[in-house]
Amino acid sequence: MVLNSLKVKILGAVCLLIIVFLSAATYLNFRYQKQLVHKITDSNIHLLNETIKSSISDAMRTGRSDEVRSILTRLNASGHITSIRILDPEGVVLNSANAAEIGTTIPKEDLSVIKRGDSRILDNLKTFTSISLIKNSPACHGCHNPSSEVLGILQVNISIEHLRSYMESMRNNEIGSTVSIILLIIITISIFLYVFVDKPIRRLIQSMQRVEQGDFHTEINITSSTEMNLLSSHFNHMVTRLNEVMDTAIAHERELVIAQGKLAHHREVHQLNQKLEAQINEIEALNITLEERIEEIEEANYKIADLAGELEDKNTNLEKVVARLSTLYKVGLAINSNMESENIFRLIVDTTTDTLHADIGYIIIHDKKKNALRVDTLVGHNDLPTGEIYLPIKSTSVSGWVLSNAKPLLISDINDAPQFDRFSALGYERKTLICAPLIVKDEVIGTITVVNKNDGSTYTNEDLGLLTTIAAQASIAIKNAMMYEEQQKTYLNTIHALVSAIEASDSYTRGHSERVTRYSLAIAKKLGLSAERLKIMERAAILHDIGKIGINVSLLHKVGKLTPEDVLDLQQHPLIGIKILEPIEFLSDVRTCIGQHHERFDGKGYPNGLAGEELLLESRILAIADSFDAMTSDRPYRKALHVEVAIKELIDFSGTQFDPSIVPHFVELLRQGEFFFQGGEQQVAQQAIAAA
């Protein structure tokens, strides 16, 4: 299965071609470099020979023939020259750096090579032998026979061992570079195939599997390439059409069952009529009155059939009413079970768009301070800027009209309402829509809107009534949620003020909570905690030292060594913090986190000696952030530690005091320069992290 994968075939073919081409290029390049080294060596040695010949000729012309051997000896002692000698044309050694060779005769086969004047490499790239002829010249006719063309042969053997090691190093570098390039190309192609081919196809296959399992509401949006985007768009269109076909088939099947029931009923009536007619024929003379009654029964049967049709229509309408009442019940139940405004908005919009079969639904809140419309929740449209979205209030705005008039608005067809914008400021086209006001105590606080039916039909007054009912039910809950959030902010601001008061009285801990909060949130975001858990993390970090309100101020500022009784008193502040926050119900998880932030991963902390997974993840994060800031801040009994020392402490105590799976993430954040340190601490921190 894996070998038959398109990704594997493409990757294998490309890798094979890259390996073949790069290997061939590397081999040809190495051969060329080898030939180039040989040419340079031959040229340099030829120049050396000419220099030696010139020195020997100068010595001979000035009558200092005894210096020739001295020249040869000095050259031989240079290190790279292994031997140097002068031969006559018959192969007799006339002079040499090695005195033992003078007067000896070299082998004839070597002499034939020497007479040709060939230079060659011997001993497997260890020695280069250079041959140079010393020819007769007019300056030498005084002491040599003019008929002699060659006076001697200069043979120099030079060690090229260093060239071989250089060439081997060069070859190894070439091979290493080639392998690195091949690996880099393979990795790049693999990533490319995974991101632009494998991953989109996997997503498409997963969506197809969900469709096979009966989920016809699945959608997929692949933007990695134009082709994949087109494929995903056609897939979504196909699923939508398949869903519509399934709904149509079910509706036809239901109608067929009803028609079959009616047909069976008519057949039974017809059979009964036949039996009655046979009986009437038998007693026609005796019972004319009975025939009249049978005719009345037939008329009654037709009326019953008509009533059955009317009853069916009423049952259909009743099903719609029940479905809408169920929606209202779900909205009311969800609203009453949740006090978070963001969750309430999401539940209301999701339920409303599903019930009214809308493509797009959203809630807009009127911001009186900015005199603008704030988009709080939008479903069905994703092309939005990040952050809060504000829309101006203008005469062509649907929500602006509803806010001004405090009543709902139905636009069955936007072509019939030219006074309103066809295209929303959020970037989509409106064809049919309903907008209802959210009213609390005669005050319009916002609007709820559904836009464009997903089946292409238009909205009706019946839909308008349902949305108006949902808006009326949701308005009070939204206002209560806003009041609840304001109450939470008031609680937190009050407690935060108490923490600030504690830090303000102690110059050594001023700003400690803010720094710990910054460290903790950065670690939590890197670990991928949800928005709800990030809120718990932020509140716990800000309030983690609230229990110090119950600790004697003189003990907090004590400079000398703490007694066992002092340590025991200080260790009570997590429990004191839990008691202070105990009346505030929505801080339940925050209390737990504060009570555990001095526990250790190995179970040797306080106050309860919990260990490992018994501790909340937020508590383990807070313990690392609190300890790091404590180490890098001044204390009454010591100066702040350097950042590199604090980092080393975190790493050394990873697995005992700190969670070993979290410490590396914090160190990585420091490596990336996420935090600012005073003075030169930033540079020191970076050096320490790199060393770690």
N, C-alpha and C positions, 0 to 999 in steps of 0.2 A: 504493500500500500504506500509506504513512504517513498520507495524508489520510483513508483509510478506517478508521483506528484509532479505537477507542472513546475512548481517552484524548484524542486530538486533537479529536474531535467535542465531547466534554463541555467541554474547555478552551475551544474556540472559541466555543461557545454562551454559556458563563458570561462570558467576556471581552467578547463583543459586548454582552450585557445590561449589564454593569458600565460599559462605555465610554458606552453610550447614556444610562443613568440619571445617571451622574456628570457627563457633559457637559451634559445638560439642567439638572441642579441648579446647576452652576457658572454657566451662562448666566443663569438666573433670578436667582440670587444677585447676579451682577454688575449686572443691570438694576436690582434693588432698591437696591443700594448707590449706583448712579449717581443714581437719583431722590432718595435720601436726601441725597446731597451737594448736589444742586440746591436742595432745600427748605431745608437749613441755610444755604446761601449766600444765598438770597433773604431768609430771616429776619434774618440778620446785616446785610445791606445795608439792609433796611427800617429796622432799628434805627439804623443809621448815618445814614440820611436824616432820621429824626426828630430825632436829636441835632444834625445840621447846621441843620435848620429851627429848632430851639429856640435855637441860638446866634445865628442871623440875626435871629430875632424879638426876642431880648433886646437885640441891638445897635440895631435899628430903634426899639424903644420908648424906649430911653435917649437917642435922638438921635445915636447914633454910627453913622450910615449909611455913613461912609467905611471903617469896619472890616469891612464885609461882604466887600469884595474881598480884604482882608488874610486873612480867615478862609478864603475859597476858595483863595487862593494857598498858604496853609500846608497845607491838606488835600491840594492837588494835589501838593505836594512830599513827601508821605508815602511815595510809591513805588508802592503798589498802585492808586491813583486816577489814571487816565490823563487825564481831563478832568472839570471840574465847572462848571456854569453855571446862570443863572436866566433864564427866558424869560417874556415876557408872553403872554397868551392868543392874540395874533396871530402868535406865532413870532419876535418880535424879541428878541435877546439883550440883557437888561437889565444883567447883570453876569456876569463870568466870570473864572476864574483866568488865562485867556489874554486880555490886553487887546485883541488884534487882533480878537477875536470880538464885542466890545461894539458894539451898534448894527446888527449884521448880522441877516438874516432867514434862518431855516432853511427847507428845502423843505417844500411843502404836504403831501406824502405822509408825511414824518416828523412834521409837526405833528399830523396826524390820529391817528397812533399815540400821540403824547405826550398829547393831550387825553383819550384813553381811559385814560391812567394805567397802560399795560402795561409790565411789566418783561420784558426778553428778553435772550437770549445772542446775541452777534454774533461774526463772524469765526471760526467753527469752534472754539468753546470757548476763545477767547482773551480776550474782553471781555464783561462783564455790564453792561447798561444799565438803570439804575433810575430810574423817573419818580415824583415826589412833588409833589402840588399844594399850593401855599401859599394857604390860604383866608382870606377876609376875616373879621375878628372885631371886636367892639365896641372893643377896645383900639386898633384901627387906623382907626376912623371919623374920627378927628381929621385925618388926612392923606390918607385914601382915601375914595372914594365908597362909601356904605353899600350901594348897589345892585349893586356888583360882587361876585360870589360868589367868584371866583378872582383873587387879586392877582398870582400868578406861578406858574411851574412850575420845580421844581428837578430838573435832569437830572444824574445822576452816572454816569460810565463807569468801571468798576473792572476791572482786569486779573485774570483768573482762570487765567492760564497755569500757576501753581503747582498749581491743582486738577487740571488736565489731566494733568500729570506724575504727580501722586499717584494719579489714577484709573488711568493706564496701569500704574504700579507695582503697584497693587492687582490689576489684571486679570492681569498677568504672574504675581504670586504665586498668584492663584487657579488659573491654568492649570498652573503648576508643581506646586502641591499636588495638583491633580487627577491629573496625569500620574504623580506619585510614588505616590499611593494606588492608581491602576490597576495600576502595575507591581508594587507590593508585593502586591496581591491576586492578580495573575496568578502571581507567583513562589510565593506561599503555596499557591495551588490546584495549581500544577504539582508542588510538593514533595508535597503531600497525595496527588495522583493517582499520583505515582511510588511513594511508600512504601506506600500502602494498596490500589492497584489494579494498576499496571503491574508493579511488582517481584514481588508474589505470583503474578500470572498468568504472568510469565516463568519463575519457579521451577516452577510447575505444568507448563508446556509442556515445559521441559527434562526433568522427570521422565517425562512421557508419551513423549518422544523416546527416553529410555533404555529404557522398556518396549517401544517399537517395535523397538529393537535387540536385544531378548531379555533385558534385565536385569530379572528379576522380583523381585529382592530390594531394589529401590530404595524408599525411604520419604521422605516429605516432611512437615514440620511447620510450618505457617504460622499464626502467632499475631497477625498484624497486625489482624485483625477476627474477630468471631464467625462471619460467613459464610465467610470464607476458611479459618478453622480447621475448620469443618464440611466444607467442600469437600475440604480436604487429608485429613481423616480418612476420608471416603468413598472418596477416590482410593486411599489406602493399603489400605483394606479390599478394594477392587476388585482391586488388584494382587495382594494375598495370595490372594484367591479364584481369580484367573486362574492364579497359580502352582500352586495346588493342583489346578486342573482340568487344567493341562498335565501335571503329574506323574501324575495319574490316567490321562489319555489315553495317555501313554507306557507306563504299566504295562499297560493294556489291550491296547495294540498289541503289546507283547512277548508277552503271554499268547496273543494271536491268532496270532502267528507260530509259537509252539510248538504250538498246537492244529492249525494247518495242516500242520506237519511230521508230527505224529502221524497226522492224517487221510491224508496222502500215503502214510505207511508202511503204514497199515491197507489202503488201496486196493491197494498193491502185493502185500500178503500175500493179499488177497482174489482178485486176478487170478491169482496163482500157484496158489491153491487150486482155482480154476475149471479152470485148465489141467491140474492134477494129477487133478482129478475126471474130466475128459474122458478122460485117459489111463487112469485106473483103470477107467472104464466099458468101455473098449476091451479091457483085459486083465484084467477082473474075475475071470474064471474061472481065469486063469493066475497071478495075483499078489495073493492075499489079505493076505499078509504086508506088502506095500508099503502097503496102505491103513492098516494099524495104525501103521506108521512115520509116515505123513502126519498121523495124529491126534496122535502124539507131538510132531511138529513144530509143530502148531497150539498145543498146550499150551505148548511152549517159547516161541512167539511172544508168548503172553499174559504169560508170566513176564518176557520181555524188556521188554514195555510197562510192566509194573509196576516193573521195575528202572529203566527210563528215568524214570518219575515220581519214584522215590526219588532218582535221580541229580540231577534238576532241583532238588529241595528242598535236597539237599546243596550244589549249586552256589550256590544263593541264600544259604545260611548261610555258604559260603566267601567270597562277595563281601562280606558284612558283616564277616567276620573280617579280610579283606584291607584293607577300608576302615579298620577300627579300628587294625590294625597300621600302616597308612600314617599315621594320625593320630599314633600314638606315635612313629613315625620322624620326622615333621615336628616334633613337640614336642622330641624329643631333639636334632635337628639345630639348631633355633632356639636352644635353651638353650645348646648347646655353642659357638654362634657369637656369643654376646652376653654381656657381663658387666654391663650396666646393669640394675639391679633393676627399674626402671620398665618398660623394654622387655621384660624377661623376663616380668613379670606380665602385660603386655598380650598378648604372644604366647600365653601359656598359656591365658588366659581366652578370647581370641578363638577359638583352635583348639578348645578344649573345648566352648564354646557352639555352634559350627558343627557339630561331630561329633555331639553329643548333642541337637541341635535344640532348644536351650534359649532361652527368652525373655530370661532374666537369668542372668548369671554373675558371680562376684566372688571375690576372695581377701581373707581377713582375717588379720592378723598379731596375735599376742598380745603386747601391750606390758606386760611384767612390772613396770616402774617405776610405771605408772599403774593396773595391774591392770584393764586395759580392752582391748577389741577395736578395733584400728585398721583401717578399710576402706582398703586400698591401691589396688585396681583394681576397678571395677564397670562392667559392660557391659550395656546394655539398659534402664537406668533413669536418667533425666536430672534428675529433680526432687530435686537434692541441694544442701545448703548449700555455700558456698565454704570453702576451707581444709581442714584435716585433720578427718576424721570419726571419732569414738570412740563405741563402743557399750558399755553396761555388761554385765558377765557376770551372767546371772541363770538361774534354773532352767528358765524357759520358752524360753530361747534355744537354737536348734539348734546354732550354732557353739560355744556354751558347753558343751553336752552332749558334743559330739565332742571338745573340748579336755580335758574332765574324764575321759572314758572312753578316749581315745586309739584310737578305732576309728571306721570309717565308719558313716553312718546313711542308710538309705533310707526315705523316706516316700512311698509310692505315692499315698496319698490323705490329705490333711491332716485330713479328717473322722474318720479312724481313729486319729489321734494328738492327742487333745484336750489332752495335757500340754504341747504346744508352741503358740506363738502363730500364729494364722492370718495376721495382718498383721505384716510385718517392721517393725522400728524404722526402716528406711529408707523406708517409706511405700508398699509394694506388697503385694498379696495373694498368698499362697503356696497352691498347690493340690497340686502334686507336686514333690518335690525330692530331691537327693542331696547329702550333705556328707561330704567325706573329709578326714582330718587330714594336715597336712604335718609329717612326722617326720624329724628329723635326730639320729642317735646317741641314740635312745630319748627324745628331747625333742620335744614337740609345739610347733612354732613358729607354727602357724596352721592355717587351713582353706581349702579350695577348695569352692565350692558352685555348683550349677546349679539353677535354679528354673523350673518350668512349661515343658512342651514346647510348641513353637509350633504343633504339629498337634493339640493338645488331648488327646493320649494320656497315659499315665502311665509313670513310670520303672520299670525292671525290675532284677532282680539282675544281669543281663548288663550293663546300663548302670552299675550300682554297681561291678562288677569293672573296667570300663574306666576310670572316674573314679579308682578306688583306684590303678590302675597308673600313670595320669598323675600323681597326687599323689606317689606314691613316686619317680617319675622327676624330678619338678620340685623336690622338697624340697631335695635336695643342691645343685642349681643355684641355688636361691634363697638358701641359706645361703652358698654361695661368692660370690654377687653381693654379699651384705651385707658379707662379709669384704673383698671387693675395694673396695667403697666406703669402708669404714673405713680400708683401706690408703691410698686416694687422699687421704682427709681428713688422715691422718697426714703424708703427703708435703707436702701444701699447707700444713698448720699449721707444719711445720718451716721450710719456705721463707719463709712469711709472717713467722715469728719473726725470720729473718735480715733481711728487709726492715725490720721494726720496729726491729731493733737499729741498722741504718744510719740511720734517721730519728731515733732517740732520741739519737744522738751529734751530731746537727746540729739546733739549734733552728729553723733557717731552713726545713728541709724536713719538720718534724714534721707528721704528718697528711696529707702530700702524696698518698700512695698512696690513702688512703681518699677524699679529695676527688676525685681523678681517677677512681676507681672509680664514685663517685656520678654524676659528669658523664657518663661513658662509658655506663653502664647506662641512664641516662635517654634519651640520644640513640639507643642501640640499640633500646630499646623503642618509641620514637616512629617509628623506621624499620621496625618490624615484624619484627625478627629472631626466629628460632625459639628455643625453650627451650635447645636444644643450643648454638646460636651465642651466646646470652646467657651461658651458663656459660663458654664460651671467652673472651668479652669480659670477664667479671668476673675470671677468673684472670689474664688478660694485664694488666689494669689494675692489679691488686694487685702483680704481680711485675715490672712493666715496668722498674723501676730495680734489679733484683737484681744486674745486672752491675757496679754501683758498689762491690760488695764488693772487686772487683779493682782499684779506683782508689785512689791514694794519698789518705789523709784530708786531708793538708795542701793538696792540689790542690783538693779539694772545697770547702774553707773559705777558699780564697785570695781576698783582698779586692782586690788590685791587678789591673792589666790582665794577661790571660793571654797567654803567648807562643805562637807557632805550635806548638811542641812540646807545650805544655800542652793546647791545643785538640785536637791529634791524639790525645793520651792519653785525654782525656775522651770522644772519639768512638769509643773502643774498647768502651765499656760495653755497647752492644747485643750485640756479638759475644761478650763475656765472659758476658753473661746467657744466650745460646744454649748456650754450652759448659757452664755450670752445670746447666742443665735437660736437657741432652742424654741423660743416662742414664734419665730418666723418660719412658717411651714414650707414656703417655696425654696428655702435654703437647705433642704434636707441633705442632698448630695454634697453641698458646699461644707456643711458641718462635718460630715464624715471625712472629707478630704483634709480639712483643717486639723481634725483630731489625729490624722495619720501622718502628717508631714514631717514628724521627727522619728517615725519608725524606720528601721533599717531593712534592707533586702534580705539579710541573713537572720532576721528575727531578734536582733539584740538591741533594738531601739526602744523608745518609750512613747506612750504610756502603757500599751497593751502587749508589746512584744510580738506583733504580727510580722509575717514574712512572705516574700515572693508574691504569688498570685492572690494571696489573702488581702493584699493592699490594692486600693483603687489605682488605675493607671495614672489618673491625675495626681494622686498623692505621691507616686514615685517620680513624676516629672517635677512637682513642686519641691521635693526633697533635694533634687540636683540643683535647681535654680537657686533655692534659698542658701544652700551650702556654698555655691560658687560666689554669690554676692557677699556672703559673710566673710569668705576668705579674701576677697579683693577689696574690702572696705576697712577703714580704720575702726579700731575698737579701743575701749579705755585701757585694756591690758596689753595691746600690741598694735603695731602699724599694719596697714594693708599689705597682704602678700602680693608679689609680682604675679602677673597673669600666668606666666609659664609654670610657676610653682603651683598655682591653683589647678591648672589643667593636669599637671602630673598627679596631684592629689586625687582628682576625679578618676583618672585612669588607674592609679594604684588601688583605689578602694572600689573599683568596679567589680561587682559580684559579691561584695561583702556589705558595704554601706549603701551602694547605689545599684540600680538595675543595670546589668551589663548590656542589655539590648537598647537602652536609651542614651547612655553616655556617648557612644560614637556619633550619634546624630547631633548632639549638642556641640561636640568638638568640630564636626563638619560645618555647623553654622558659624562657629568662631573662625574657622579657616576661610569661609566665604566673606568675612568682614561684615556680618549682619549687625554687629553691635559696636558702639563707639566707646573707647576707653580714654581717660584723661591723659594729657601729656604724651610721652613716648610709649605708653602702654600698648597702643594699637600695633606698632611695629614689633614690639617685644612679643605680643600675643601671637602675631603671625609667625614669627620665628619659632616660637615654642610649639605651635601647632604643627608646623612643618617637620620639626624634629620628632614630635610624637608620632 
